[in-house]
Amino acid sequence: MSADPTTVLAFETDCHIFSGCGFPAPSLWSFIFDPIAGDADSTFYFNKPMLLALLSTIVVVGFFWMAFAKPKVVPGKLQMVGEAGLDFVRNGIVYQTMGKKDGEKYVPLMVSLFFFVWIMNLWSIIPLAQFPVTSIIAYPAALAAIVYILWVSLTFKKHGFVGFFKNVTGYDKSLGAVLPLAMTIEFFSNLLVRPFTHAVRLFANMFAGHTLLVLFTIASWYLLNGIGIAYAGVSFVMVLVMTVFELFIQAVQAYVFVLLACTYVQGALAEHH
């Protein structure tokens, strides 16, 4: 679980309904962790989400290294799983969005983004970890910034300064009198709103999912007293339901994040008319 002191208190003490103990609802502290090494005032600071992000990197790199270090014509089980994951992102996302010709170059990046985001999401339901790294805005923001910088640089490289301006403003002289307004809206939408929504979409879904899991988990324990036991059972069923639902959402959010990344890159490479 998280480092929320009220949550820890609920599980370490006899804090139940009708016992005079108030319900220890999830709070901001559910997303704040004490440092594993260093402290908040030092130049070196390392906490649980950072550790999970590092482990995510090791898991993704390690898996694909083992799967493709010695590829065989007749693949083994690990290579088959690796190829299935690679083909899913390459054929199901990159090629479908960007086409084979333009997309092939970006397959390694998009595969890395997909599995990195997915594993960081997946920690939410892994025992002992039980925290989705992407529920902290800094991590989705950093990944969205990578995509944003790539999109801007590719647009400049492909179209030049004038072409870049037309690309991000949606310049179309056929719009007539509303062209200035349309260009202003497109400019702010592409340069400011786009990276923000790209990061927040992932963050908000993981933040909400983790909050609900923590809420129903605490409620299951809190209601274990007297007549509340019946409600505790319902709450525990909701924990199971939410866990299965989170499995689905975690994969979907990784898919959506990469799909949007591919869409942005495709827009940078497309000819402006």
C-alpha positions as CSV (number, residue, x, y, z in Angstrom):
1,M,0.0,0.0,0.0
2,S,1.0,3.6,0.0
3,A,2.6,5.7,2.7
4,D,-0.6,7.3,3.9
5,P,-0.3,7.5,7.7
6,T,-4.1,7.2,8.2
7,T,-4.2,4.1,5.9
8,V,-1.4,2.5,7.8
9,L,-3.2,3.3,11.1
10,A,-6.4,1.7,9.9
11,F,-4.7,-1.6,9.2
12,E,-2.3,-1.7,12.1
13,T,-4.9,-0.9,14.8
14,D,-8.4,-2.1,15.6
15,C,-9.9,0.7,13.5
16,H,-13.4,-0.5,12.5
17,I,-16.9,0.9,12.2
18,F,-18.7,1.3,15.5
19,S,-15.4,1.4,17.3
20,G,-15.2,5.2,17.5
21,C,-12.6,5.4,14.8
22,G,-13.4,7.6,11.8
23,F,-13.0,6.2,8.3
24,P,-9.4,6.7,7.2
25,A,-10.2,7.8,3.6
26,P,-7.5,8.0,1.0
27,S,-5.8,11.4,0.8
28,L,-2.9,13.2,-0.8
29,W,-0.7,11.2,1.4
30,S,-1.6,8.1,-0.6
31,F,0.6,9.5,-3.3
32,I,3.5,10.8,-1.2
33,F,6.3,8.5,-0.1
34,D,9.1,8.7,2.4
35,P,12.5,8.6,0.7
36,I,14.3,5.2,0.5
37,A,17.6,7.0,0.2
38,G,18.5,10.7,0.7
39,D,15.9,13.2,1.9
40,A,13.7,16.0,0.4
41,D,16.3,18.7,1.2
42,S,19.3,16.9,-0.3
43,T,20.5,16.7,-4.0
44,F,19.9,13.0,-4.0
45,Y,16.4,11.7,-3.4
46,F,15.1,8.3,-4.2
47,N,11.6,7.0,-3.3
48,K,9.3,4.1,-4.1
49,P,7.8,5.5,-7.4
50,M,11.4,6.1,-8.6
51,L,12.3,2.6,-7.7
52,L,9.3,1.2,-9.6
53,A,10.1,3.3,-12.6
54,L,13.7,2.0,-12.6
55,L,12.4,-1.6,-12.2
56,S,10.0,-0.9,-15.1
57,T,13.0,0.0,-17.3
58,I,14.9,-3.1,-16.2
59,V,11.8,-5.4,-16.8
60,V,11.2,-4.0,-20.4
61,V,14.9,-4.0,-21.4
62,G,15.6,-7.3,-19.8
63,F,12.5,-9.0,-21.3
64,F,13.2,-8.0,-24.9
65,W,17.0,-8.6,-24.4
66,M,16.2,-12.2,-23.4
67,A,13.6,-12.6,-26.1
68,F,15.7,-11.5,-29.0
69,A,19.3,-11.9,-27.9
70,K,19.5,-15.1,-29.9
71,P,16.5,-15.2,-32.2
72,K,15.6,-18.5,-33.8
73,V,13.7,-19.3,-37.0
74,V,11.5,-21.5,-34.8
75,P,11.0,-19.2,-31.9
76,G,10.9,-20.4,-28.3
77,K,8.2,-19.4,-25.8
78,L,9.9,-16.2,-24.7
79,Q,10.6,-15.1,-28.3
80,M,7.0,-15.9,-29.3
81,V,5.7,-13.6,-26.6
82,G,8.2,-10.9,-27.5
83,E,7.2,-11.1,-31.2
84,A,3.5,-11.0,-30.3
85,G,4.0,-7.8,-28.3
86,L,6.2,-6.3,-31.0
87,D,3.8,-7.1,-33.7
88,F,0.8,-5.8,-31.7
89,V,2.4,-2.3,-31.4
90,R,4.0,-2.3,-34.9
91,N,1.0,-3.6,-36.9
92,G,-1.8,-2.6,-34.6
93,I,-0.7,0.9,-33.8
94,V,2.2,2.3,-35.7
95,Y,1.4,0.9,-39.2
96,Q,-2.3,1.6,-38.8
97,T,-1.6,5.2,-37.9
98,M,1.5,6.2,-39.8
99,G,1.7,3.6,-42.6
100,K,4.6,1.1,-43.0
101,K,6.9,3.4,-44.9
102,D,6.9,6.3,-42.4
103,G,6.2,4.2,-39.4
104,E,8.9,1.6,-39.5
105,K,11.6,4.1,-38.3
106,Y,9.6,4.8,-35.1
107,V,8.6,1.2,-34.2
108,P,11.4,0.9,-31.6
109,L,10.4,4.1,-29.8
110,M,6.7,3.3,-29.8
111,V,7.2,-0.3,-28.6
112,S,9.4,1.0,-25.8
113,L,6.8,3.7,-24.8
114,F,4.0,1.1,-24.9
115,F,5.6,-1.5,-22.6
116,F,7.2,1.1,-20.3
117,V,3.9,2.8,-19.7
118,W,2.1,-0.5,-19.4
119,I,4.5,-1.9,-16.8
120,M,4.5,1.3,-14.8
121,N,0.7,1.1,-14.7
122,L,0.7,-2.6,-13.9
123,W,2.6,-2.1,-10.6
124,S,-0.8,-0.9,-9.2
125,I,-2.0,-4.5,-8.7
126,I,1.4,-6.2,-8.0
127,P,1.7,-7.3,-4.3
128,L,4.2,-5.2,-2.3
129,A,4.4,-2.6,-5.1
130,Q,0.7,-1.7,-5.3
131,F,1.2,1.7,-6.8
132,P,0.9,2.9,-10.4
133,V,3.9,5.1,-11.2
134,T,2.0,7.0,-13.8
135,S,-0.4,8.3,-11.1
136,I,2.3,10.8,-10.3
137,I,2.0,13.5,-13.0
138,A,5.8,14.0,-13.4
139,Y,6.2,10.6,-15.1
140,P,3.5,11.0,-17.8
141,A,4.6,14.6,-18.3
142,A,8.2,13.5,-19.0
143,L,7.0,10.9,-21.5
144,A,4.7,13.4,-23.1
145,A,7.5,15.9,-23.3
146,I,9.6,13.3,-25.3
147,V,6.8,12.9,-27.8
148,Y,6.2,16.7,-27.9
149,I,9.9,17.5,-28.6
150,L,10.0,14.8,-31.3
151,W,6.8,16.2,-32.9
152,V,8.1,19.8,-32.9
153,S,11.6,18.8,-34.3
154,L,10.1,16.6,-37.0
155,T,7.7,19.3,-38.1
156,F,10.5,21.9,-38.4
157,K,12.7,19.4,-40.2
158,K,10.0,18.4,-42.6
159,H,8.4,21.7,-43.4
160,G,10.7,24.5,-42.3
161,F,9.7,27.5,-40.3
162,V,6.8,28.6,-42.5
163,G,5.5,25.1,-43.0
164,F,5.8,24.6,-39.2
165,F,3.7,27.7,-38.6
166,K,1.1,26.5,-41.1
167,N,1.1,23.0,-39.6
168,V,0.5,24.1,-36.0
169,T,-2.1,26.8,-36.8
170,G,-4.1,24.7,-39.4
171,Y,-3.6,27.5,-41.9
172,D,-6.3,27.3,-44.6
173,K,-7.0,30.4,-46.6
174,S,-10.4,29.0,-47.7
175,L,-11.7,29.7,-44.2
176,G,-11.9,33.4,-45.1
177,A,-12.8,35.8,-42.3
178,V,-12.7,33.2,-39.5
179,L,-9.1,32.2,-40.4
180,P,-7.4,34.4,-37.7
181,L,-9.7,32.9,-35.0
182,A,-9.2,29.3,-36.3
183,M,-5.4,29.8,-36.4
184,T,-5.3,31.2,-32.9
185,I,-7.3,28.2,-31.5
186,E,-5.2,25.7,-33.4
187,F,-2.0,27.3,-32.3
188,F,-2.8,27.1,-28.6
189,S,-4.4,23.7,-29.0
190,N,-1.3,22.2,-30.7
191,L,1.5,23.9,-28.8
192,L,0.0,24.2,-25.3
193,V,-3.0,22.0,-24.8
194,R,-1.8,18.9,-26.8
195,P,1.2,18.0,-24.5
196,F,-0.9,18.8,-21.4
197,T,-3.8,16.5,-22.4
198,H,-1.4,13.8,-23.5
199,A,0.1,13.6,-20.1
200,V,-3.1,14.3,-18.0
201,R,-5.2,11.6,-19.8
202,L,-2.8,8.9,-18.6
203,F,-2.2,10.4,-15.1
204,A,-5.9,11.0,-14.3
205,N,-7.0,7.5,-15.2
206,M,-4.2,5.9,-13.1
207,F,-4.7,8.4,-10.2
208,A,-8.5,7.6,-10.1
209,G,-8.0,3.9,-10.4
210,H,-5.5,3.8,-7.6
211,T,-7.7,5.9,-5.4
212,L,-10.7,3.6,-5.9
213,L,-8.6,0.5,-5.2
214,V,-7.3,2.0,-1.9
215,L,-10.8,3.2,-1.0
216,F,-12.4,-0.2,-1.3
217,T,-9.5,-2.0,0.3
218,I,-9.6,0.3,3.4
219,A,-13.4,0.0,3.5
220,S,-13.2,-3.8,3.5
221,W,-11.1,-3.7,6.6
222,Y,-13.0,-0.8,8.3
223,L,-16.4,-2.5,7.9
224,L,-15.3,-5.8,9.6
225,N,-17.3,-5.2,12.8
226,G,-20.8,-6.3,13.7
227,I,-23.4,-5.7,11.0
228,G,-20.8,-4.0,8.9
229,I,-19.3,-7.4,8.0
230,A,-21.9,-7.9,5.3
231,Y,-20.9,-4.6,3.7
232,A,-17.3,-5.5,4.1
233,G,-17.9,-8.5,1.8
234,V,-19.5,-6.2,-0.8
235,S,-16.5,-3.9,-0.6
236,F,-14.1,-6.8,-1.0
237,V,-15.9,-7.9,-4.1
238,M,-15.5,-4.4,-5.4
239,V,-11.8,-4.7,-4.8
240,L,-11.7,-7.8,-7.0
241,V,-13.9,-6.1,-9.6
242,M,-11.8,-3.0,-9.6
243,T,-8.6,-5.0,-9.9
244,V,-9.8,-6.8,-13.0
245,F,-11.1,-3.5,-14.4
246,E,-7.7,-1.8,-13.7
247,L,-6.0,-4.6,-15.7
248,F,-8.0,-3.5,-18.7
249,I,-7.6,0.2,-18.1
250,Q,-3.8,-0.1,-17.7
251,A,-3.4,-1.7,-21.1
252,V,-5.9,0.7,-22.7
253,Q,-4.1,3.7,-21.4
254,A,-0.7,2.5,-22.7
255,Y,-2.4,1.9,-26.0
256,V,-4.0,5.3,-26.1
257,F,-0.8,7.1,-25.1
258,V,1.2,5.4,-28.0
259,L,-1.7,5.9,-30.4
260,L,-1.7,9.6,-29.8
261,A,2.1,9.7,-30.0
262,C,1.9,8.0,-33.4
263,T,-0.9,10.4,-34.5
264,Y,1.3,13.4,-33.6
265,V,4.3,12.1,-35.4
266,Q,2.2,11.3,-38.5
267,G,0.9,14.8,-38.4
268,A,4.4,16.1,-38.4
269,L,5.4,14.0,-41.4
270,A,2.2,14.6,-43.5
271,E,2.3,17.1,-46.3
272,H,0.4,20.3,-45.5
273,H,-2.2,21.4,-48.1
